[in-house]
Amino acid sequence: MKGKYTRLTEPMVRENGALRQATWDEALDRAAGGLSRIVETHGPWSFGMFSCSKSTNEVNYLAQKFTRGVIGSNNIDSCNRT
């Protein structure tokens, strides 16, 4: 299906129900704000991270450090059981 889809090259944010282009700083601020609101409202155990076993050790390490150190949750899993 080559040519049917257009690849996004800029971050998009939702405003008044519609998507619009945004800067990377705005998009990252909104993502961080959303995570903060969830943790403040529902606690750190409301957050979970799933990391892929096919990722590098460094990526998996970073995922667990973020989940445990920044969010405060031990809810992290991967498909390493095979």
N, C-alpha and C positions, 0 to 999 in steps of 0.2 A: 504494500500500500504506500509506496513511495510517493511523496508529494501531497498526500492527503492532509497531513498535519503540519502545523507550523511550530517550530521549536521556540520556546520562550527564551529571551536573552536578557530580559530585565525582570526584577522582582515585581510581583503584583500584590496589591492590597485591596481588601474589600471596603468600600465606602458607600454608605446608603444603599447597600444591596448589590452594587455593581463593582466589578474589578477595574482597577486603574493602575497604570505604571507608577512605581515609586522608586526612590533611591534605595540603595542597599542599607544605608543607615536607618532609614525609616522602617523598612521591612524587618530588620533585625531588632529594632526597638519595640516594634509591635509584637514580634514573636516572644521576646524576653518578657514584655509586660503581660502577655497572655499566660505564660508559664507562671509568673509571679502571682497573678490573680488566682489561678487554680490552686496553687499551693497555699496561699493565704486563706482562701475560702474553705477548701476541703482538706487541707493538710498534705504533708509530703507523701503520704501513702496513697494518695489519689493519682500519683504519677508513676508510670512504668516505662521502662526502656527495654526494647528488644534489639539485640545486636547480632549480626550474622557471623557464624563461625568461619565463613569464607573471607571475612575481612582480615586485615593484618592484625597482629597482636597489639600494635600501637593504637589502632582505631578502637579495638575492643577495650583496651585499658582506659583510653580517654572516655569512652561511653560509661564505664563503671565509675570512674572518678567523678564525672559530671553528675551522674545519678546520685551517688552517695554523698559527695562533697558539697555540691552546689544545691541540689534539690533536697537532700536529706532523706532519701528513700533507698531501701535495699531491694526494691522491685526492679531487678534487672535479670534478664534471661537471654539465652541464645540457643541455637540448635546444635550445641556441641555434644549431644548425647549419642551420636551415631558412631 
